[in-house]
Amino acid sequence: MAQDFEALLKRALTDYPMYATVVWMKFANKSNEEIREELQKKYKEVHSSQFISTLWRQKIPKIIAECAQEEFIIEYYKEYKPDNFKKCSCCQTLKPAHSWFFSKNSTSKDGFYSLCKECRKRRK
């Protein structure tokens, strides 16, 4: 189970290398001050200890939970609703026809917009 969680952490924090550094240093029992110094050296960014604490308690768990939820939805649809996938008309990616991936659209035949949420966000 610990290996699964570690793999989830790596997938969730791929786009957030600084957050990954915070996690691994917290796991190594480093203080917020030590983490702050490391972030300053490694990423040339200055953050307060309070900012690091907020990342650790709020932002990072949210990112991990969202990644786990997305992966769960994908696996659930693969297993139980394999015919209920939709291709985004912009990125051409096949995703579950679920409100996690597509915004609702009552005028559409399937009830969702043709663009996934990521593509709709990029267009704005």
KOLKOL-282499 format. One record per residue: residue number from 1; residue in one letter; x, y, z of N, C-alpha, C in turn. Coordinates in steps of 0.05 Angstrom, whole numbers, plus 5000, padded with zeros to 4 digits. Atoms other than C-alpha are relative to their C-alpha. Layout:
N
<NUM, 'A', <X, Y, Z>, <X, Y, Z>, <X, Y, Z>>,
...
***
This chain:
124
<1, 'M', <5016, 4976, 5000>, <5000, 5000, 5000>, <5018, 5025, 5000>>,
<2, 'A', <4981, 4977, 5000>, <5058, 5047, 5015>, <5012, 5006, 4973>>,
<3, 'Q', <4989, 4996, 5027>, <5086, 5035, 4946>, <4979, 5012, 4982>>,
<4, 'D', <5021, 4988, 5016>, <5019, 5051, 4915>, <4997, 5030, 5006>>,
<5, 'F', <5003, 4972, 4992>, <5015, 5116, 4954>, <5024, 5016, 4989>>,
<6, 'E', <4977, 4987, 5010>, <5086, 5134, 4935>, <4998, 5005, 4969>>,
<7, 'A', <5004, 4997, 5029>, <5070, 5122, 4861>, <4979, 5021, 4994>>,
<8, 'L', <5021, 4979, 5003>, <5007, 5165, 4868>, <5012, 5027, 5005>>,
<9, 'L', <4987, 4974, 4995>, <5049, 5221, 4899>, <5016, 5009, 4976>>,
<10, 'K', <4983, 4992, 5023>, <5097, 5219, 4841>, <4983, 5009, 4976>>,
<11, 'R', <5017, 4992, 5023>, <5041, 5221, 4789>, <4986, 5027, 5006>>,
<12, 'A', <5015, 4976, 4993>, <5003, 5276, 4826>, <5018, 5025, 5000>>,
<13, 'L', <4983, 4976, 4997>, <5063, 5321, 4837>, <5020, 5003, 4977>>,
<14, 'T', <4982, 4998, 5024>, <5097, 5311, 4769>, <5003, 5029, 4991>>,
<15, 'D', <5000, 4972, 5010>, <5077, 5382, 4749>, <5008, 5020, 5021>>,
<16, 'Y', <4994, 4982, 4977>, <5096, 5410, 4817>, <5026, 4990, 5014>>,
<17, 'P', <4976, 5011, 4988>, <5169, 5393, 4831>, <5007, 5013, 5027>>,
<18, 'M', <4995, 4987, 4974>, <5174, 5444, 4887>, <4983, 4987, 5022>>,
<19, 'Y', <5017, 5013, 4981>, <5115, 5412, 4922>, <5010, 4972, 5007>>,
<20, 'A', <4989, 5027, 4995>, <5147, 5343, 4914>, <5024, 5002, 5019>>,
<21, 'T', <4978, 4996, 4981>, <5209, 5370, 4948>, <4990, 5004, 5028>>,
<22, 'V', <5011, 4996, 4973>, <5167, 5394, 5006>, <4991, 4974, 5012>>,
<23, 'V', <5010, 5025, 4990>, <5134, 5326, 5012>, <5023, 4982, 5010>>,
<24, 'W', <4978, 5019, 4993>, <5199, 5286, 5011>, <5016, 5011, 5024>>,
<25, 'M', <4985, 4989, 4977>, <5232, 5334, 5061>, <4983, 4997, 5025>>,
<26, 'K', <5018, 5005, 4977>, <5171, 5329, 5107>, <5002, 4971, 5009>>,
<27, 'F', <4997, 5028, 4994>, <5176, 5254, 5103>, <5026, 4994, 5014>>,
<28, 'A', <4974, 5003, 4988>, <5248, 5261, 5124>, <5002, 5015, 5026>>,
<29, 'N', <5001, 4985, 4974>, <5226, 5301, 5186>, <5016, 5026, 5000>>,
<30, 'K', <4986, 4974, 5001>, <5257, 5366, 5163>, <4980, 5022, 5009>>,
<31, 'S', <5017, 4978, 4990>, <5231, 5430, 5194>, <4993, 5018, 4976>>,
<32, 'N', <5008, 4981, 5021>, <5196, 5484, 5154>, <5022, 5019, 4993>>,
<33, 'E', <4977, 4983, 5005>, <5257, 5527, 5162>, <5021, 4987, 4982>>,
<34, 'E', <4981, 5015, 5017>, <5302, 5473, 5132>, <4989, 4997, 4972>>,
<35, 'I', <5013, 5002, 5027>, <5252, 5464, 5075>, <5002, 5026, 4986>>,
<36, 'R', <4999, 4973, 5012>, <5249, 5539, 5063>, <5028, 5005, 4989>>,
<37, 'E', <4973, 4996, 5009>, <5325, 5541, 5057>, <5006, 4983, 4975>>,
<38, 'E', <4996, 5017, 5023>, <5326, 5482, 5009>, <4986, 5010, 4975>>,
<39, 'L', <5015, 4989, 5023>, <5272, 5513, 4965>, <5014, 5024, 4989>>,
<40, 'Q', <4986, 4976, 5009>, <5311, 5577, 4963>, <5025, 4992, 4984>>,
<41, 'K', <4976, 5009, 5015>, <5375, 5540, 4941>, <4992, 4987, 4974>>,
<42, 'K', <5006, 5016, 5023>, <5342, 5492, 4893>, <4983, 5014, 4978>>,
<43, 'Y', <5019, 4988, 5019>, <5287, 5535, 4861>, <5003, 5030, 4998>>,
<44, 'K', <4995, 4970, 4999>, <5313, 5606, 4876>, <4974, 5015, 5006>>,
<45, 'E', <5025, 4987, 4992>, <5246, 5621, 4908>, <5000, 5002, 5031>>,
<46, 'V', <5000, 4995, 4971>, <5237, 5651, 4977>, <4971, 4998, 5010>>,
<47, 'H', <5026, 5004, 4989>, <5177, 5627, 5016>, <5002, 5000, 5031>>,
<48, 'S', <5000, 5000, 4971>, <5158, 5635, 5089>, <4994, 4972, 5010>>,
<49, 'S', <5006, 5025, 4987>, <5153, 5577, 5137>, <4969, 4995, 5000>>,
<50, 'Q', <5030, 5002, 5000>, <5078, 5592, 5141>, <4990, 4991, 4973>>,
<51, 'F', <5008, 5009, 5026>, <5071, 5584, 5066>, <5005, 4970, 4996>>,
<52, 'I', <4994, 5029, 5002>, <5105, 5516, 5069>, <4980, 4984, 5016>>,
<53, 'S', <5019, 5013, 4984>, <5059, 5496, 5125>, <4973, 4998, 4987>>,
<54, 'T', <5026, 5000, 5015>, <4998, 5516, 5084>, <5001, 4981, 4977>>,
<55, 'L', <4997, 5019, 5021>, <5024, 5477, 5025>, <4996, 4971, 5010>>,
<56, 'W', <5000, 5027, 4989>, <5034, 5416, 5068>, <4972, 4991, 5010>>,
<57, 'R', <5026, 5007, 4988>, <4966, 5419, 5103>, <4976, 5003, 4981>>,
<58, 'Q', <5023, 4995, 5016>, <4921, 5444, 5047>, <5004, 4994, 4970>>,
<59, 'K', <4997, 5002, 5029>, <4947, 5450, 4976>, <5009, 4973, 4990>>,
<60, 'I', <4989, 5026, 5009>, <4988, 5386, 4969>, <4979, 4977, 5004>>,
<61, 'P', <5020, 5021, 4997>, <4934, 5340, 4999>, <4977, 5002, 4979>>,
<62, 'K', <5021, 4996, 5020>, <4883, 5371, 4951>, <5008, 4990, 4973>>,
<63, 'I', <4989, 5009, 5026>, <4927, 5358, 4890>, <5000, 4969, 4999>>,
<64, 'I', <4998, 5029, 4999>, <4938, 5286, 4912>, <4972, 4987, 4999>>,
<65, 'A', <5027, 5010, 5000>, <4864, 5274, 4926>, <4987, 5002, 4972>>,
<66, 'E', <5011, 4996, 5027>, <4844, 5303, 4858>, <5012, 4980, 4980>>,
<67, 'C', <4987, 5020, 5017>, <4894, 5258, 4823>, <4988, 4972, 5005>>,
<68, 'A', <5011, 5026, 4993>, <4868, 5197, 4860>, <4972, 4997, 4991>>,
<69, 'Q', <5028, 5001, 5009>, <4796, 5214, 4845>, <4998, 4997, 4970>>,
<70, 'E', <5000, 5002, 5029>, <4811, 5224, 4771>, <5007, 4972, 4991>>,
<71, 'E', <4992, 5027, 5007>, <4847, 5157, 4767>, <4979, 4980, 5007>>,
<72, 'F', <5022, 5018, 4993>, <4790, 5123, 4804>, <4978, 5000, 4979>>,
<73, 'I', <5022, 4998, 5020>, <4738, 5150, 4755>, <5008, 4986, 4974>>,
<74, 'I', <4991, 5012, 5025>, <4780, 5128, 4696>, <4999, 4969, 5002>>,
<75, 'E', <5000, 5029, 4996>, <4789, 5058, 4724>, <4972, 4989, 5002>>,
<76, 'Y', <5027, 5008, 4997>, <4716, 5053, 4743>, <4986, 4998, 4973>>,
<77, 'Y', <5012, 5000, 5027>, <4693, 5072, 4673>, <5011, 4978, 4982>>,
<78, 'K', <4988, 5022, 5016>, <4742, 5023, 4641>, <4988, 4973, 5008>>,
<79, 'E', <5010, 5025, 4990>, <4716, 4967, 4685>, <4969, 4997, 4996>>,
<80, 'Y', <5029, 5003, 4998>, <4641, 4981, 4690>, <4984, 5015, 4978>>,
<81, 'K', <5014, 4985, 5021>, <4624, 5031, 4634>, <5018, 5004, 4976>>,
<82, 'P', <4981, 4997, 5022>, <4671, 5017, 4576>, <4989, 5014, 4976>>,
<83, 'D', <5013, 4987, 5024>, <4621, 5044, 4525>, <4993, 5029, 5006>>,
<84, 'N', <5008, 4973, 4992>, <4613, 5110, 4562>, <5024, 5019, 5001>>,
<85, 'F', <4978, 4982, 5003>, <4675, 5147, 4538>, <4994, 5020, 4979>>,
<86, 'K', <5005, 4979, 5019>, <4677, 5211, 4499>, <5027, 5012, 4991>>,
<87, 'K', <4975, 4988, 5010>, <4731, 5241, 4454>, <4997, 5030, 4999>>,
<88, 'C', <5000, 4971, 5001>, <4747, 5314, 4464>, <5005, 5008, 4971>>,
<89, 'S', <4997, 4991, 5028>, <4739, 5350, 4397>, <5025, 5017, 4996>>,
<90, 'C', <4976, 4983, 5003>, <4800, 5393, 4412>, <5025, 4984, 5002>>,
<91, 'C', <4975, 5015, 4996>, <4854, 5349, 4441>, <4999, 4971, 4990>>,
<92, 'Q', <5004, 5027, 5011>, <4825, 5284, 4413>, <5005, 4978, 5020>>,
<93, 'T', <4995, 5020, 4979>, <4835, 5249, 4480>, <4974, 4987, 5008>>,
<94, 'L', <5023, 5016, 4992>, <4786, 5194, 4499>, <4999, 5001, 5031>>,
<95, 'K', <5004, 4997, 4972>, <4759, 5208, 4569>, <4972, 4990, 5008>>,
<96, 'P', <5027, 5008, 4992>, <4701, 5182, 4611>, <4980, 5023, 4997>>,
<97, 'A', <5021, 4980, 5002>, <4636, 5218, 4597>, <4989, 5005, 5028>>,
<98, 'H', <5006, 4995, 4971>, <4634, 5245, 4668>, <5005, 5030, 5005>>,
<99, 'S', <4997, 4971, 4995>, <4628, 5315, 4697>, <5027, 5007, 5011>>,
<100, 'W', <4972, 4994, 4992>, <4699, 5309, 4724>, <5016, 5009, 4976>>,
<101, 'F', <4984, 4995, 5024>, <4725, 5313, 4652>, <4986, 5020, 4981>>,
<102, 'F', <5015, 4983, 5019>, <4669, 5349, 4613>, <4979, 5016, 5015>>,
<103, 'S', <5021, 4983, 4989>, <4624, 5407, 4632>, <4973, 4991, 4990>>,
<104, 'K', <5027, 5008, 5008>, <4550, 5394, 4630>, <4989, 5020, 4980>>,
<105, 'N', <5012, 4984, 5021>, <4511, 5419, 4570>, <4973, 4987, 4994>>,
<106, 'S', <5026, 5012, 5003>, <4436, 5406, 4571>, <4990, 4998, 4971>>,
<107, 'T', <5009, 5001, 5028>, <4429, 5419, 4496>, <5014, 4979, 4984>>,
<108, 'S', <4985, 5021, 5014>, <4479, 5365, 4477>, <4986, 4973, 5004>>,
<109, 'K', <5013, 5027, 5000>, <4455, 5294, 4461>, <5009, 4984, 5025>>,
<110, 'D', <4990, 5016, 4978>, <4500, 5263, 4514>, <5001, 5016, 5027>>,
<111, 'G', <5001, 4983, 4975>, <4493, 5321, 4564>, <5026, 5014, 5007>>,
<112, 'F', <4974, 4988, 4994>, <4565, 5345, 4559>, <5009, 5016, 4976>>,
<113, 'Y', <4987, 4985, 5021>, <4604, 5396, 4519>, <5019, 4982, 4984>>,
<114, 'S', <4982, 5017, 5017>, <4647, 5369, 4462>, <5029, 5004, 5008>>,
<115, 'L', <4973, 4995, 4991>, <4710, 5400, 4492>, <5003, 4992, 5029>>,
<116, 'C', <4996, 5007, 4972>, <4739, 5372, 4556>, <5005, 5026, 5016>>,
<117, 'K', <4996, 4977, 4983>, <4747, 5418, 4616>, <5028, 5013, 4996>>,
<118, 'E', <4973, 4989, 5003>, <4822, 5425, 4605>, <5002, 5018, 4975>>,
<119, 'C', <4999, 4984, 5025>, <4813, 5449, 4533>, <4983, 5025, 5002>>,
<120, 'R', <5017, 4976, 4996>, <4756, 5496, 4552>, <5015, 5020, 5017>>,
<121, 'K', <4985, 4982, 4983>, <4801, 5525, 4606>, <5022, 5014, 4985>>,
<122, 'R', <4979, 4988, 5016>, <4858, 5536, 4557>, <4990, 5020, 4980>>,
<123, 'R', <5012, 4982, 5019>, <4812, 5571, 4508>, <4993, 5027, 5011>>,
<124, 'K', <5009, 4975, 4987>, <4791, 5624, 4558>, <5023, 5019, 5004>>,
***
